[in-house]
Amino acid sequence: IIRKKYNLRKVMIIHVVQPGDTIFTIADYYGKDVYELIKENDLTDYGLVVGETISIVYPTQRYLVQYGDTLEGIAENFNISTMELLRNNPSLIEEVLDPGSSIIISYEEEKTSEISTFGYVFPYVDIKIIEKSLPFLTYITISRYSFTFGGRILDIQDEDIIQLAKKYLTVPVMTVSSIGVDLQLVHNILNDDDLQNDFIDQILNIVQRKGYEAVNIDFFYILPIDRQQFVNFISSLSLRFKNLGLKLFVTITVTTFEMESGRLLSGYDYSALGKIADNIIIASYTNGAQTFCIPELFIPYSSVQRIFQELMIQIPREKIILEFSIIGYYVRLPFIQGESTAYSISNDNAGRLASQVKAEVHYDPVNLLSYFTYVDSYEYVVVYNDERKAAQYALFIQLYGIGGVAIWNLTFFPRRTWLMINTLFDIKKIE
């Protein structure tokens, strides 16, 4: 059998399934227990398709659970945190410690660095799904607080997530977003002192009432004429937040044009914002289904790198948080510009769909994208990010000393993505 694999500092191997491979032959080849391999890759059955990826990791220390053991006691005995123990064994979130079962204490090799991790969630997501990701998160950004034309911030039901996050030492972040808001209102808030002060008062009222510990300002587009006013607004927030011990994050949205051209737009003063905010989240505007194909999915990675490198000149690297999407898209063919709809699908579900329709997965090494087509009355194309793209982002973070990664979005538990991050990096927890 011809096999193709990608090594990621030896701590993880990304195996690309070849003709003739089965989960049993792969496990045998790498000296892995087949059931552990299935669990680590969140496989629902034994069926594999050519071209999909399988993550291979090697624990170096295990422990056989004894009667009377607790998570806290095991973690203390091995001089690790309870959160690290849960990251190494995420099933323990849902299961009780079973005497006689084997749990993972550590993986091969020292981790390269400590990073901050952000995760986006929506209030409507099953809280049990959110809970499984919390040990892996430094911050959880609850999306999102919008506002009306009068500047009134609209409330959301997020109290349960806030309290659960604190249980797992994850900092809850209030996200204030202008997505879907008229640009004239954003302009008014930035230029009207009374409106702006009232807007900030509303943010602080929600923060203190609900127990948020940080705020993320996600104004996805700033008019060039409001460039300095936006800096002034962030400065005003920062001054008031510091007195209360709150962290302030700013999300900067990079558009398709910027990625393709390598030219940053004029609305953000990247250097000034980088000095004020605690972290800058670099996002792309691909969130949600659209009535057009998502062009960022087809931008060469070299173009994305150029944008990142330009941003690193203006923003301290340790403050930069790179967004990584675990959401792909599927489109019915023929694609008609302005009429066809791209529907979202999780990366994991894309892999499961490929298995169900017995499609071969192809990989585009220029754009770092996995894709396949299938027929179900109509023809469909599915495009998504698998572990190979995640590995490139991880290597970029390692190489340049980037501050961390933001995962869009945690509507499901991305076991393989967290497996990679956890085996490569120490995840910061703020106690």
Disulfide bonds with the S-S distance in Angstrom:
none
